Amino acid sequence: MRCVNHAVLRAFNAMPTGAYEVCLVGEIRSKGQYRSMMQNLAIPGILHQTFIKLQHNTVSGNRTYSGRGDYALTGHEMIAVIKKPSGYELAYVMPKRYTMDLRDCAMATWKDVVMSVVRNLKGEVTNEAVYSALEGHKRAESNVDWKAKVRQTLQFLEKSGLLTRMGTGRYVLAAA
């Protein structure tokens, strides 16, 4: 579940504001222990909706289990639809709710952080505007040459097609 939750949080970090993440999880029964992945799923942002999906033709459904009359076989999976309400917030329930600024999150990559800043600044973004948005946050304080890292990341995002260069040190989000 730690790996699943890490993947869910990383995908959430990469999403633009207002986007939805859909996560399909099942139930785990191992060595007589039942664990609900849905119950242990880190849900960042807002849990928008849940669905139950029936499973058909499962391997366990065709087996006979002797001495296991104390539980029913699970025949479903759960689907969580998660909405990202803002660009900087990374809030998840694990069973306790934590809220942190993405710019202070050690798990976030420079790409995650810079794209969040660009999305939140809206319109044309300058290097100086990105510097200002990151100034004083842990992500910037953890790197001596953080302004150079920001410029490198902006150039990488341009080469990746996520940003369009408008001039020296000026970018906009690429047209979708």
Biotite code that builds the C-alpha atoms (Angstrom):
import biotite.structure as struc

atoms = struc.array([
    struc.Atom([0.000, 0.000, 0.000], chain_id="A", res_id=1, res_name="MET", atom_name="CA", element="C"),
    struc.Atom([2.921, 2.321, 0.611], chain_id="A", res_id=2, res_name="ARG", atom_name="CA", element="C"),
    struc.Atom([3.949, 1.946, -3.049], chain_id="A", res_id=3, res_name="CYS", atom_name="CA", element="C"),
    struc.Atom([0.354, 2.366, -4.253], chain_id="A", res_id=4, res_name="VAL", atom_name="CA", element="C"),
    struc.Atom([-0.059, 5.501, -2.134], chain_id="A", res_id=5, res_name="ASN", atom_name="CA", element="C"),
    struc.Atom([3.254, 6.879, -3.384], chain_id="A", res_id=6, res_name="HIS", atom_name="CA", element="C"),
    struc.Atom([2.070, 6.402, -6.977], chain_id="A", res_id=7, res_name="ALA", atom_name="CA", element="C"),
    struc.Atom([-1.312, 8.035, -6.236], chain_id="A", res_id=8, res_name="VAL", atom_name="CA", element="C"),
    struc.Atom([0.357, 11.072, -4.635], chain_id="A", res_id=9, res_name="LEU", atom_name="CA", element="C"),
    struc.Atom([2.923, 11.423, -7.439], chain_id="A", res_id=10, res_name="ARG", atom_name="CA", element="C"),
    struc.Atom([0.183, 11.312, -10.079], chain_id="A", res_id=11, res_name="ALA", atom_name="CA", element="C"),
    struc.Atom([-1.804, 13.887, -8.092], chain_id="A", res_id=12, res_name="PHE", atom_name="CA", element="C"),
    struc.Atom([1.254, 16.181, -7.980], chain_id="A", res_id=13, res_name="ASN", atom_name="CA", element="C"),
    struc.Atom([1.499, 16.095, -11.773], chain_id="A", res_id=14, res_name="ALA", atom_name="CA", element="C"),
    struc.Atom([-2.152, 17.029, -12.376], chain_id="A", res_id=15, res_name="MET", atom_name="CA", element="C"),
    struc.Atom([-3.324, 20.562, -13.159], chain_id="A", res_id=16, res_name="PRO", atom_name="CA", element="C"),
    struc.Atom([-5.814, 22.320, -10.883], chain_id="A", res_id=17, res_name="THR", atom_name="CA", element="C"),
    struc.Atom([-9.363, 21.030, -11.332], chain_id="A", res_id=18, res_name="GLY", atom_name="CA", element="C"),
    struc.Atom([-8.235, 17.707, -12.827], chain_id="A", res_id=19, res_name="ALA", atom_name="CA", element="C"),
    struc.Atom([-9.531, 14.303, -11.718], chain_id="A", res_id=20, res_name="TYR", atom_name="CA", element="C"),
    struc.Atom([-7.549, 11.203, -10.824], chain_id="A", res_id=21, res_name="GLU", atom_name="CA", element="C"),
    struc.Atom([-9.261, 7.812, -11.010], chain_id="A", res_id=22, res_name="VAL", atom_name="CA", element="C"),
    struc.Atom([-7.845, 4.968, -8.945], chain_id="A", res_id=23, res_name="CYS", atom_name="CA", element="C"),
    struc.Atom([-9.019, 1.347, -9.131], chain_id="A", res_id=24, res_name="LEU", atom_name="CA", element="C"),
    struc.Atom([-8.283, -0.718, -6.018], chain_id="A", res_id=25, res_name="VAL", atom_name="CA", element="C"),
    struc.Atom([-9.313, -4.117, -4.793], chain_id="A", res_id=26, res_name="GLY", atom_name="CA", element="C"),
    struc.Atom([-9.454, -6.056, -1.568], chain_id="A", res_id=27, res_name="GLU", atom_name="CA", element="C"),
    struc.Atom([-6.553, -8.137, -0.358], chain_id="A", res_id=28, res_name="ILE", atom_name="CA", element="C"),
    struc.Atom([-6.888, -11.380, 1.551], chain_id="A", res_id=29, res_name="ARG", atom_name="CA", element="C"),
    struc.Atom([-3.584, -12.978, 2.413], chain_id="A", res_id=30, res_name="SER", atom_name="CA", element="C"),
    struc.Atom([-2.826, -15.590, 5.084], chain_id="A", res_id=31, res_name="LYS", atom_name="CA", element="C"),
    struc.Atom([-6.307, -15.182, 6.522], chain_id="A", res_id=32, res_name="GLY", atom_name="CA", element="C"),
    struc.Atom([-5.952, -11.394, 6.848], chain_id="A", res_id=33, res_name="GLN", atom_name="CA", element="C"),
    struc.Atom([-8.362, -9.080, 5.031], chain_id="A", res_id=34, res_name="TYR", atom_name="CA", element="C"),
    struc.Atom([-7.198, -5.625, 3.996], chain_id="A", res_id=35, res_name="ARG", atom_name="CA", element="C"),
    struc.Atom([-9.223, -3.050, 2.158], chain_id="A", res_id=36, res_name="SER", atom_name="CA", element="C"),
    struc.Atom([-7.042, -1.075, -0.239], chain_id="A", res_id=37, res_name="MET", atom_name="CA", element="C"),
    struc.Atom([-9.771, 1.582, -0.403], chain_id="A", res_id=38, res_name="MET", atom_name="CA", element="C"),
    struc.Atom([-9.655, 2.055, 3.360], chain_id="A", res_id=39, res_name="GLN", atom_name="CA", element="C"),
    struc.Atom([-5.859, 2.421, 3.294], chain_id="A", res_id=40, res_name="ASN", atom_name="CA", element="C"),
    struc.Atom([-5.681, 4.534, 0.145], chain_id="A", res_id=41, res_name="LEU", atom_name="CA", element="C"),
    struc.Atom([-4.094, 7.969, 0.512], chain_id="A", res_id=42, res_name="ALA", atom_name="CA", element="C"),
    struc.Atom([-6.693, 10.253, -1.054], chain_id="A", res_id=43, res_name="ILE", atom_name="CA", element="C"),
    struc.Atom([-5.147, 13.609, -1.950], chain_id="A", res_id=44, res_name="PRO", atom_name="CA", element="C"),
    struc.Atom([-7.439, 16.536, -2.635], chain_id="A", res_id=45, res_name="GLY", atom_name="CA", element="C"),
    struc.Atom([-11.181, 15.884, -2.543], chain_id="A", res_id=46, res_name="ILE", atom_name="CA", element="C"),
    struc.Atom([-12.786, 12.453, -2.808], chain_id="A", res_id=47, res_name="LEU", atom_name="CA", element="C"),
    struc.Atom([-15.256, 13.411, -5.534], chain_id="A", res_id=48, res_name="HIS", atom_name="CA", element="C"),
    struc.Atom([-17.028, 10.079, -5.952], chain_id="A", res_id=49, res_name="GLN", atom_name="CA", element="C"),
    struc.Atom([-16.636, 6.335, -5.443], chain_id="A", res_id=50, res_name="THR", atom_name="CA", element="C"),
    struc.Atom([-17.908, 3.446, -7.533], chain_id="A", res_id=51, res_name="PHE", atom_name="CA", element="C"),
    struc.Atom([-18.111, -0.292, -7.003], chain_id="A", res_id=52, res_name="ILE", atom_name="CA", element="C"),
    struc.Atom([-17.110, -2.413, -9.985], chain_id="A", res_id=53, res_name="LYS", atom_name="CA", element="C"),
    struc.Atom([-18.134, -6.063, -10.019], chain_id="A", res_id=54, res_name="LEU", atom_name="CA", element="C"),
    struc.Atom([-15.465, -8.605, -10.886], chain_id="A", res_id=55, res_name="GLN", atom_name="CA", element="C"),
    struc.Atom([-16.436, -11.514, -13.081], chain_id="A", res_id=56, res_name="HIS", atom_name="CA", element="C"),
    struc.Atom([-14.632, -14.810, -13.735], chain_id="A", res_id=57, res_name="ASN", atom_name="CA", element="C"),
    struc.Atom([-12.178, -14.443, -10.855], chain_id="A", res_id=58, res_name="THR", atom_name="CA", element="C"),
    struc.Atom([-9.768, -17.291, -10.095], chain_id="A", res_id=59, res_name="VAL", atom_name="CA", element="C"),
    struc.Atom([-10.691, -17.312, -6.403], chain_id="A", res_id=60, res_name="SER", atom_name="CA", element="C"),
    struc.Atom([-14.390, -17.417, -7.280], chain_id="A", res_id=61, res_name="GLY", atom_name="CA", element="C"),
    struc.Atom([-13.929, -20.771, -9.022], chain_id="A", res_id=62, res_name="ASN", atom_name="CA", element="C"),
    struc.Atom([-12.048, -22.411, -6.134], chain_id="A", res_id=63, res_name="ARG", atom_name="CA", element="C"),
    struc.Atom([-13.390, -24.321, -3.153], chain_id="A", res_id=64, res_name="THR", atom_name="CA", element="C"),
    struc.Atom([-11.850, -23.274, 0.144], chain_id="A", res_id=65, res_name="TYR", atom_name="CA", element="C"),
    struc.Atom([-12.104, -25.827, 2.926], chain_id="A", res_id=66, res_name="SER", atom_name="CA", element="C"),
    struc.Atom([-12.336, -24.605, 6.491], chain_id="A", res_id=67, res_name="GLY", atom_name="CA", element="C"),
    struc.Atom([-12.821, -21.005, 5.406], chain_id="A", res_id=68, res_name="ARG", atom_name="CA", element="C"),
    struc.Atom([-16.507, -20.572, 6.095], chain_id="A", res_id=69, res_name="GLY", atom_name="CA", element="C"),
    struc.Atom([-15.974, -17.445, 8.183], chain_id="A", res_id=70, res_name="ASP", atom_name="CA", element="C"),
    struc.Atom([-15.855, -15.022, 5.260], chain_id="A", res_id=71, res_name="TYR", atom_name="CA", element="C"),
    struc.Atom([-17.364, -14.410, 1.869], chain_id="A", res_id=72, res_name="ALA", atom_name="CA", element="C"),
    struc.Atom([-15.219, -14.074, -1.220], chain_id="A", res_id=73, res_name="LEU", atom_name="CA", element="C"),
    struc.Atom([-14.954, -10.541, -2.495], chain_id="A", res_id=74, res_name="THR", atom_name="CA", element="C"),
    struc.Atom([-16.320, -10.047, -5.962], chain_id="A", res_id=75, res_name="GLY", atom_name="CA", element="C"),
    struc.Atom([-15.744, -6.359, -6.482], chain_id="A", res_id=76, res_name="HIS", atom_name="CA", element="C"),
    struc.Atom([-13.205, -3.580, -6.827], chain_id="A", res_id=77, res_name="GLU", atom_name="CA", element="C"),
    struc.Atom([-13.524, 0.021, -5.701], chain_id="A", res_id=78, res_name="MET", atom_name="CA", element="C"),
    struc.Atom([-12.981, 3.074, -7.866], chain_id="A", res_id=79, res_name="ILE", atom_name="CA", element="C"),
    struc.Atom([-12.032, 6.387, -6.261], chain_id="A", res_id=80, res_name="ALA", atom_name="CA", element="C"),
    struc.Atom([-12.464, 9.600, -8.256], chain_id="A", res_id=81, res_name="VAL", atom_name="CA", element="C"),
    struc.Atom([-10.227, 12.276, -6.740], chain_id="A", res_id=82, res_name="ILE", atom_name="CA", element="C"),
    struc.Atom([-10.358, 15.978, -7.660], chain_id="A", res_id=83, res_name="LYS", atom_name="CA", element="C"),
    struc.Atom([-7.411, 18.381, -7.347], chain_id="A", res_id=84, res_name="LYS", atom_name="CA", element="C"),
    struc.Atom([-8.926, 21.600, -5.968], chain_id="A", res_id=85, res_name="PRO", atom_name="CA", element="C"),
    struc.Atom([-5.828, 23.840, -6.088], chain_id="A", res_id=86, res_name="SER", atom_name="CA", element="C"),
    struc.Atom([-2.343, 23.858, -7.523], chain_id="A", res_id=87, res_name="GLY", atom_name="CA", element="C"),
    struc.Atom([-0.283, 24.021, -4.351], chain_id="A", res_id=88, res_name="TYR", atom_name="CA", element="C"),
    struc.Atom([-2.279, 21.955, -1.912], chain_id="A", res_id=89, res_name="GLU", atom_name="CA", element="C"),
    struc.Atom([-1.377, 18.341, -1.317], chain_id="A", res_id=90, res_name="LEU", atom_name="CA", element="C"),
    struc.Atom([-3.912, 17.044, 1.204], chain_id="A", res_id=91, res_name="ALA", atom_name="CA", element="C"),
    struc.Atom([-4.472, 13.371, 1.791], chain_id="A", res_id=92, res_name="TYR", atom_name="CA", element="C"),
    struc.Atom([-6.290, 11.119, 4.213], chain_id="A", res_id=93, res_name="VAL", atom_name="CA", element="C"),
    struc.Atom([-4.441, 8.185, 5.586], chain_id="A", res_id=94, res_name="MET", atom_name="CA", element="C"),
    struc.Atom([-6.386, 7.954, 8.325], chain_id="A", res_id=95, res_name="PRO", atom_name="CA", element="C"),
    struc.Atom([-5.333, 11.411, 9.470], chain_id="A", res_id=96, res_name="LYS", atom_name="CA", element="C"),
    struc.Atom([-5.544, 14.420, 7.178], chain_id="A", res_id=97, res_name="ARG", atom_name="CA", element="C"),
    struc.Atom([-2.309, 16.222, 6.350], chain_id="A", res_id=98, res_name="TYR", atom_name="CA", element="C"),
    struc.Atom([-2.105, 19.432, 4.355], chain_id="A", res_id=99, res_name="THR", atom_name="CA", element="C"),
    struc.Atom([1.091, 20.872, 2.985], chain_id="A", res_id=100, res_name="MET", atom_name="CA", element="C"),
    struc.Atom([2.202, 23.306, 0.362], chain_id="A", res_id=101, res_name="ASP", atom_name="CA", element="C"),
    struc.Atom([3.625, 21.461, -2.644], chain_id="A", res_id=102, res_name="LEU", atom_name="CA", element="C"),
    struc.Atom([6.538, 23.917, -2.616], chain_id="A", res_id=103, res_name="ARG", atom_name="CA", element="C"),
    struc.Atom([7.481, 22.533, 0.818], chain_id="A", res_id=104, res_name="ASP", atom_name="CA", element="C"),
    struc.Atom([6.973, 18.858, -0.048], chain_id="A", res_id=105, res_name="CYS", atom_name="CA", element="C"),
    struc.Atom([10.121, 16.712, -0.178], chain_id="A", res_id=106, res_name="ALA", atom_name="CA", element="C"),
    struc.Atom([8.400, 14.143, -2.408], chain_id="A", res_id=107, res_name="MET", atom_name="CA", element="C"),
    struc.Atom([7.582, 16.644, -5.167], chain_id="A", res_id=108, res_name="ALA", atom_name="CA", element="C"),
    struc.Atom([10.029, 16.934, -8.054], chain_id="A", res_id=109, res_name="THR", atom_name="CA", element="C"),
    struc.Atom([11.219, 20.262, -9.441], chain_id="A", res_id=110, res_name="TRP", atom_name="CA", element="C"),
    struc.Atom([8.971, 19.604, -12.446], chain_id="A", res_id=111, res_name="LYS", atom_name="CA", element="C"),
    struc.Atom([5.962, 19.165, -10.128], chain_id="A", res_id=112, res_name="ASP", atom_name="CA", element="C"),
    struc.Atom([6.746, 22.354, -8.223], chain_id="A", res_id=113, res_name="VAL", atom_name="CA", element="C"),
    struc.Atom([7.540, 24.573, -11.225], chain_id="A", res_id=114, res_name="VAL", atom_name="CA", element="C"),
    struc.Atom([4.470, 23.390, -13.180], chain_id="A", res_id=115, res_name="MET", atom_name="CA", element="C"),
    struc.Atom([2.293, 24.121, -10.132], chain_id="A", res_id=116, res_name="SER", atom_name="CA", element="C"),
    struc.Atom([3.710, 27.633, -9.949], chain_id="A", res_id=117, res_name="VAL", atom_name="CA", element="C"),
    struc.Atom([3.196, 28.222, -13.692], chain_id="A", res_id=118, res_name="VAL", atom_name="CA", element="C"),
    struc.Atom([-0.390, 26.922, -13.532], chain_id="A", res_id=119, res_name="ARG", atom_name="CA", element="C"),
    struc.Atom([-1.198, 29.090, -10.524], chain_id="A", res_id=120, res_name="ASN", atom_name="CA", element="C"),
    struc.Atom([0.349, 32.273, -11.905], chain_id="A", res_id=121, res_name="LEU", atom_name="CA", element="C"),
    struc.Atom([-1.726, 31.938, -15.107], chain_id="A", res_id=122, res_name="LYS", atom_name="CA", element="C"),
    struc.Atom([-0.890, 33.657, -18.370], chain_id="A", res_id=123, res_name="GLY", atom_name="CA", element="C"),
    struc.Atom([2.650, 34.657, -19.234], chain_id="A", res_id=124, res_name="GLU", atom_name="CA", element="C"),
    struc.Atom([5.124, 33.716, -16.509], chain_id="A", res_id=125, res_name="VAL", atom_name="CA", element="C"),
    struc.Atom([8.594, 35.159, -16.038], chain_id="A", res_id=126, res_name="THR", atom_name="CA", element="C"),
    struc.Atom([11.594, 33.594, -14.310], chain_id="A", res_id=127, res_name="ASN", atom_name="CA", element="C"),
    struc.Atom([11.309, 36.318, -11.657], chain_id="A", res_id=128, res_name="GLU", atom_name="CA", element="C"),
    struc.Atom([7.655, 35.456, -10.971], chain_id="A", res_id=129, res_name="ALA", atom_name="CA", element="C"),
    struc.Atom([8.580, 31.798, -10.434], chain_id="A", res_id=130, res_name="VAL", atom_name="CA", element="C"),
    struc.Atom([11.473, 32.827, -8.167], chain_id="A", res_id=131, res_name="TYR", atom_name="CA", element="C"),
    struc.Atom([9.105, 35.000, -6.146], chain_id="A", res_id=132, res_name="SER", atom_name="CA", element="C"),
    struc.Atom([6.573, 32.155, -5.773], chain_id="A", res_id=133, res_name="ALA", atom_name="CA", element="C"),
    struc.Atom([9.288, 29.787, -4.513], chain_id="A", res_id=134, res_name="LEU", atom_name="CA", element="C"),
    struc.Atom([11.244, 32.225, -2.328], chain_id="A", res_id=135, res_name="GLU", atom_name="CA", element="C"),
    struc.Atom([11.256, 31.146, 1.314], chain_id="A", res_id=136, res_name="GLY", atom_name="CA", element="C"),
    struc.Atom([9.826, 27.681, 0.655], chain_id="A", res_id=137, res_name="HIS", atom_name="CA", element="C"),
    struc.Atom([11.637, 24.478, 1.619], chain_id="A", res_id=138, res_name="LYS", atom_name="CA", element="C"),
    struc.Atom([12.101, 23.369, -1.992], chain_id="A", res_id=139, res_name="ARG", atom_name="CA", element="C"),
    struc.Atom([14.155, 26.492, -2.741], chain_id="A", res_id=140, res_name="ALA", atom_name="CA", element="C"),
    struc.Atom([15.983, 26.440, 0.584], chain_id="A", res_id=141, res_name="GLU", atom_name="CA", element="C"),
    struc.Atom([17.109, 22.838, 0.014], chain_id="A", res_id=142, res_name="SER", atom_name="CA", element="C"),
    struc.Atom([19.108, 23.781, -3.118], chain_id="A", res_id=143, res_name="ASN", atom_name="CA", element="C"),
    struc.Atom([21.865, 26.415, -3.086], chain_id="A", res_id=144, res_name="VAL", atom_name="CA", element="C"),
    struc.Atom([21.491, 27.015, -6.834], chain_id="A", res_id=145, res_name="ASP", atom_name="CA", element="C"),
    struc.Atom([17.699, 26.814, -6.889], chain_id="A", res_id=146, res_name="TRP", atom_name="CA", element="C"),
    struc.Atom([17.245, 29.689, -9.350], chain_id="A", res_id=147, res_name="LYS", atom_name="CA", element="C"),
    struc.Atom([19.455, 27.876, -11.881], chain_id="A", res_id=148, res_name="ALA", atom_name="CA", element="C"),
    struc.Atom([17.408, 24.714, -11.209], chain_id="A", res_id=149, res_name="LYS", atom_name="CA", element="C"),
    struc.Atom([14.200, 26.665, -11.903], chain_id="A", res_id=150, res_name="VAL", atom_name="CA", element="C"),
    struc.Atom([15.601, 27.933, -15.222], chain_id="A", res_id=151, res_name="ARG", atom_name="CA", element="C"),
    struc.Atom([16.738, 24.412, -16.141], chain_id="A", res_id=152, res_name="GLN", atom_name="CA", element="C"),
    struc.Atom([13.316, 23.007, -15.265], chain_id="A", res_id=153, res_name="THR", atom_name="CA", element="C"),
    struc.Atom([11.507, 25.676, -17.305], chain_id="A", res_id=154, res_name="LEU", atom_name="CA", element="C"),
    struc.Atom([13.696, 24.819, -20.304], chain_id="A", res_id=155, res_name="GLN", atom_name="CA", element="C"),
    struc.Atom([13.009, 21.107, -19.795], chain_id="A", res_id=156, res_name="PHE", atom_name="CA", element="C"),
    struc.Atom([9.254, 21.774, -19.619], chain_id="A", res_id=157, res_name="LEU", atom_name="CA", element="C"),
    struc.Atom([9.505, 23.756, -22.858], chain_id="A", res_id=158, res_name="GLU", atom_name="CA", element="C"),
    struc.Atom([11.356, 20.894, -24.587], chain_id="A", res_id=159, res_name="LYS", atom_name="CA", element="C"),
    struc.Atom([8.712, 18.492, -23.255], chain_id="A", res_id=160, res_name="SER", atom_name="CA", element="C"),
    struc.Atom([5.986, 20.560, -24.914], chain_id="A", res_id=161, res_name="GLY", atom_name="CA", element="C"),
    struc.Atom([4.323, 21.633, -21.662], chain_id="A", res_id=162, res_name="LEU", atom_name="CA", element="C"),
    struc.Atom([5.417, 25.271, -21.923], chain_id="A", res_id=163, res_name="LEU", atom_name="CA", element="C"),
    struc.Atom([5.896, 27.679, -24.827], chain_id="A", res_id=164, res_name="THR", atom_name="CA", element="C"),
    struc.Atom([8.771, 30.152, -24.688], chain_id="A", res_id=165, res_name="ARG", atom_name="CA", element="C"),
    struc.Atom([7.608, 33.729, -25.350], chain_id="A", res_id=166, res_name="MET", atom_name="CA", element="C"),
    struc.Atom([11.056, 35.303, -25.081], chain_id="A", res_id=167, res_name="GLY", atom_name="CA", element="C"),
    struc.Atom([14.016, 35.324, -22.747], chain_id="A", res_id=168, res_name="THR", atom_name="CA", element="C"),
    struc.Atom([12.804, 34.103, -19.357], chain_id="A", res_id=169, res_name="GLY", atom_name="CA", element="C"),
    struc.Atom([9.115, 34.273, -20.376], chain_id="A", res_id=170, res_name="ARG", atom_name="CA", element="C"),
    struc.Atom([6.806, 31.263, -20.759], chain_id="A", res_id=171, res_name="TYR", atom_name="CA", element="C"),
    struc.Atom([3.146, 30.321, -21.089], chain_id="A", res_id=172, res_name="VAL", atom_name="CA", element="C"),
    struc.Atom([1.403, 26.986, -20.760], chain_id="A", res_id=173, res_name="LEU", atom_name="CA", element="C"),
    struc.Atom([1.363, 25.194, -24.102], chain_id="A", res_id=174, res_name="ALA", atom_name="CA", element="C"),
    struc.Atom([-2.029, 24.970, -25.796], chain_id="A", res_id=175, res_name="ALA", atom_name="CA", element="C"),
    struc.Atom([-3.709, 21.674, -24.917], chain_id="A", res_id=176, res_name="ALA", atom_name="CA", element="C"),
])
